[in-house]
């Protein structure tokens, strides 16, 4: 599916907003609400409150999916990993932060959006251009910072029910002026119908059956302490996801993956708050215990009982000086990660004498990041920014218990930079930005583990050069946004397999991508009802430049290269009840699932609907995702869950 009309949509967007900006001054003046979902604190950074996400979209994934530059990559039902592509970059090339602390784990390099309940979110900050000093960390794609609630001025109790056995309940509020608490639990049977290739009971191939062993639950606690400028949080999470046998749907399958995690963070207040010298600091630590069990050997090649431990420590010191229109900042961040694996049922995992066995391993990674930058508001219309960073990382890996640990140590460093210039006027914002970015290989990519993936000590970091032009035109009721960008990525990391099915990650290709994204939003009132419609489209062109003949000249996999979005939200009051109704439509295509472009993904067609009513301190909503029950094959090359219906209620007191 080619987006052949993207240029026409761009012209229409600019023409439409131009007509609004230059409207007849004698026409009646009707000032309508600004569309809050995309309100920006500064050029290049979008912010939205957690309450707006919950009220309009129901959850974080649905909100991010509504953005032109975002592609949410969900690999199954609730509890399965959810990654995010920003401006055509891969999920691992996107940085996820919680309260400014990176949650991309060093072992796999990924993250899971679904681990954060929407009730815990105070605000979300999104940087796609990577040019804002506050969020810039060298991400190739973009950076998303999720700020959790540290104080509650109202107590809340919320409950939610849905099909496929979904249920959740949460409570949050202040214990006293300094301490607030959040507690939540959610679970799902995930027993949606699925076309099973070779059913266990001998039924016809691809017969639709309710998935067996797909259950999920998660329990979450967070304690927040607020004392002056210092905010501290302690969090606990326990979740378990049963893993279905998608090939046979075995009724005796008991495979599951579980996580127990404890987190702590503390730091002082917001950045750029006072003239003169200021000092921001933060400390964070986490410990995560994971286990994978497959007692019936339903998923893997043996009766697995595997244990994994991950520890993360991060400290940041960021002095900065502000004087009226200039801010000079610097900072140093240190990170330490340790990963340990233990294969309980493999008799040779300690000594590692069998080539085909799994070895107990210990891997460590330390990163030092030093950065400095300046933001200068030249005059009320023109501003500029420049940031330079140097990143050094050291990694090591060894067999934990073997007589010959085969220890490897690697040291590498990288220097990157970003620069931007922007112009503001009464009805426009324009920014031109450029940056050089990097992605450090994960410990899994570098050293292998969990199966037939071998290590590669020579694996280099991915680097990328980005150039982006962002144009926004607006007035009191309309907004048009156009983004044009080019990205060249070097030493792209891809898995390569030999004839035995044994693979390892290699720097096998460079890649280039050109993108055009356009969005048009409007707000109007008709008969006392406020309507906020929007239209957007994205078109990407990409090409691999690879030493592997099968990949060379092919399109980047795992990304929809053509995507259309349309939405409308209606707000109205009736008899003291505030109502809102939202409709979101998405059509996306031009997706390949492999680097050789042999496996084309389905066209994505999805319609989501959400209705919400609020009466004083009580609110209720009905949400339907994938209204037409279109089970297209998504990024995982498996059919999506289909229609999902949720009923929710909340009481504030």
Buried (B, 14 or more C-beta within 10 A) or exposed (E): BEBEEBEEBBEBBBEBBBEBBEEEEEEEEEEBEBBBBBEBEBBBBBBBBBBBBBBBBBBBBBBBBBBBBBBBBBBBBBBBBBBBBBBBBBBBBBBBBBBBBBBBBBBBBBBBBBBBBBBBBBBBBBBBBBBBBBBBBBBBBBBBBBBBBBBBEEBBBBBBBBBBBBBBBBBBBBEEEEBBBBBBBBBBBBBBBBBBEEBBEEEEEEBEBEBBBBBBBBBBBBBBBBEEEEBBBBBBBBBBBBBBBBEBBBEEBBBBBBBBBBBBBBBBEEBBEEEEEBEBBBBBBBBBBBBBBBBBEBBBEEBBBBBBBBBBBBBBBBBBBBEEEEBBBBBBBBBBBBBBBBBBBBEBBBBBEEEEBBBBBBBBBBBBBBBBBBBEBEEEEEBEBBBBBBBBBBBBBBBBBBEEBEEBEBEBEBEBBBBBBBBBEEBBBBBBBBBBBBBBBBBBBBBBBBEBBEBBEEBBBBBBBBBBBBBBBBBBBBBBBBBBBBBBBBBBBBEBEEEEEBBBBBBBBBBBBBBBBBBBBBBEBEEEBBBBBBBBBBBBBBBBBBEBEBBBEBBBBBBBBBBBBBBBBBBBEEEEEBBBBBBBBBBBBBBBBBBBBEEEBBBBBBBBBBBBBBEEEEBBBBBBBBBEBBBBBBBBEBBBBBBBBBBBEBBBE
